[in-house]
């Protein structure tokens, strides 16, 4: 994607925070963007130097606001967490996002995706993953000897940077964390939390009932002249 160069009244170049395009073209594409971005955010929650973002404009070259792209998801190792209007690489210790994801929608054209691949190759991305949720097709590229090279066999492929595993054996892609847990949607996470809450509540109730039974038994023993502590 490109934007027109804009120069402020003082001669400063303006870098727009938005390209005016929607995050996604449909609910399926949006769901996948959110699932990948949020699960990666969760995966690296305890690492203050891993920045994860979705649909954030990335400007790789200072002084040129016509060269930019907004990956559906980007991961930058060595950069602090925090809010940004855009990712200006020269303000990020010149660290390019090492991993990017794109989720295809019917409106994407091969020429557009070829340009994205060229952009990521030219500007230092180490791993690039392209998923089509309509066909369950996953492609990946890994930087080898300075260039992004197609990953020939991506079945059960493990990302070198992220440590996540891609499983395309079912009807739709499954992604697994290094600990083996599957990437979950917010609904699935909320359902699991509710199940855990219900189990904890049931355990609490069982513990209270056990304490009540023990108290009643102790009282009967005392009424019979028996010290429950000596039983």
N, C-alpha and C positions, 0 to 999 in steps of 0.2 A: 504494500500500500504506500502511497505517497501523499504528501500534503504540499500545498503551495507555500513558497517562502513568504514570510511575513516579517517586516522590519518595523520596530517601534519608532516613536518620534525621536528618541535619543540614539537611534542607530542600533539598538539591541535587537537581536534576532528572537522572535517569538516562537516557542515550541508548544503547539497546541496539546492539550491533555486528552483530546478526543478527536477521532476521525469522522464523527457524525454517523457512524454505522452501528447497528444493533450488535449486542454481544453475540447473539445467536439467531438463526433463522427459524428454528422450531424448538419444540419442547425437548426432543430427544437430544439434539446437539447441546442445548443449554444444560440438561441434566448431566451429561458426560463431562462438560467443562467444570461444573460445580463439584461433581464427585472426585475428579482427579485433583482439582485445586485444593479442595478442603481436606482430602485424605493426605496429600503431601504436606499441607500445613500442619496437620496433626502428627504426621510421621516425624517432622523436624521441629516440633513444638519446643523441645528442650534445648535446641541448638540456636543460640542467639545470632549466629552468623550464617543462617540460611534464609534467604528471602524468596518467598513464593507468591506469585500473583497471577491473576487471570485477566485477560483482555487489557493489558497495560501497554501503552505505546512505548516502544523502545527506540531511542535515538542513539545510534552508535557513534556518530561523528559530530563533534562540537563545531558549530558554525554552519551546519547543513541540516535544515529542518525538512528537506524534501526526501531524505533517506530515513525511513522509519518503518516499523512493522509492529503489529500488536498480536503476539502469539496468544492462542487461546489459554495456554498455561505456560509460565516460564519459571525456572528455578535458577537462582544465582547463589552459588556457594561463595562464602567469603564476604558477603554483604549483610549488613544488619537488618533485622526486621523493622517494620515501621511503614507508615502511610506515605505514598508518593502519588503525585499527579501523573507522572510519567517516569520512565527509566532512562535518565540521561547518563550515558555510560561514562563520560568524563567526570561526572560528579560521583561516580561509584568506584573510584580508584581504577578506572578504566577496565573493570571486570565485566566481560560479556556474560549474559546468562549461559550457563553450560548446558542446560536441558530445556527443550521446548516441546510442547504438544500442540497439535492441531486436530480438531474434530471436524470431519467433512460434513457438509450439508448439500442438498441438491443444487443450490445456487453456485457452489464452487466450480470453477472451470479448470481444466488441466493446465492452461497457460498461467492462471493465477497461482496454482500450487507449485508449478515449476519456478515461478519467480520467488515464492517463499523459500523454496529449497535453496535457490541460488543466494538469497539474502542470508540465510542461516549459515550456509557454507562460507560465504565471503566474510562474515562478521564474527566468526569464532565459536559458534555453537558446537558442543562436543557430541551431543546426542539429540536426535530429532525423531519424534514419533508421530505418525499420521494414522488416525483411526477413522474408519467409515462405519458408523453404527448401523447403517441400513444394510450393508453387505457383510458386516463383521470382518472386514479386511483390515489388517494392521500391517503397516510398513514402518521400518526403522532405518536410521542412518547413524553411523558411528564415525567419529573423526579418526582417520588412520593416515599417518604420514602427511598430516596437514590438510586433508580433505575429508568431507563427509562421504563415506562409502556405504552403499546399501548393505544392510544386514541380510545375508542370504537366507539363514534359517532363524526365524523369530519365534517359532513354537517353543514355549517355556523359556523364552529369553529372559535373562536377568540383567537389568540396567547396571552398568558398572558404577555410575555415580549414585544412583538412588537406592540400589539394592532391591528394587521391586521386581516381581516376576510377572510376565504376561502369559495368560492361559487363554487360548482361542479355541479350545476343544469343544466348547458348548455352543449354544445358540448366540451368545454374545460374549464379548471379551470379559474376562475376570482378571483383576490385578491383585497380587498378593504382596503384603508387606514382608520385610525380611524375617519377621517372627512367624510368618505363615498365616496370619490373619488376612482376611479378604478386605479389599476396599469396600466400604459400605456407603449407602446413601444416608442422608439425614434421617429419613423415615425409618430405615433399618436400625440406625444407631439409637434413635428415640425409642423404638420398640424394644430393643435389647435392654436399654436403661430401665424401661418400665417393668420388664420381666425381672430384672435384678432387684428393683425396688419391691416388687411383689414377693419375691423369694425372701428378701431380708425381712419384710413385714411378717411373713409366715413363720420364719425362724424366731422372731421376737415374740410372737404370740405363743409359739410352742414353749419357749423358755419361760414366759410368764405363767403358763398353765402348769408347767413342771414345778415352779416355785410355789404356786398355790397348793398343789397336791402335797408337796413336802411340808408346807406350813400346817395344813389340816392334819396330816399324819402326826406331826410333832405335837399338835394340840391334843389329839386323842391319847397319845402316850402320856402326856403330862396329867391328863384327867384320870388316867389309870394308875397314876403314881410312879410313872417311869420317866426317868430323865432321858430325853431323846439324845442328849449328847453322849450318853453312856451306851447307847445301843449300837 
